[in-house]
Amino acid sequence: MPGLVRGMARTAAVVGTATATRNAVNRRQAEKNMAAYQNAAAATAPQQQVVYAAPPPPQPEYIPAQAPAMQEDVITQLERLGALKAQGLLTEEEFAAQKAKLLGL
């Protein structure tokens, strides 16, 4: 009977080693499969593109010189109209009509 026990012990050791080896091989194969799947998924997935928003365009600065230039132009034209009226080249109605046109009335 001692030989039988030793034989069973040896068989148990062989079976245990075989099971451990099979489990390790299966685990490594599963890891390889998972890595291959992840690589394939990453290769076929659409790539995310980073899009940076452009800064807003600079706002134009307010240039108050434009308004006085327009006013000077209107004033100059009114002075000319007044001179034409004073010379008798424009009637009072013509002067009033041109004045209203210049002033946007």
RALIN-V560824 format. One record per run of one state. SS is the DSSP state (hx for helix, st for strand, lp for the rest). FROM is the first residue (numbers start at 1). TO is the last residue. If there is no record, write none. Layout:
BEGIN
<<SS/FROM/TO> <SS/FROM/TO>>
END
This chain:
BEGIN
<<lp/1/1> <hx/2/44> <lp/45/64> <hx/65/86> <lp/87/91> <hx/92/103> <lp/104/105>>
END
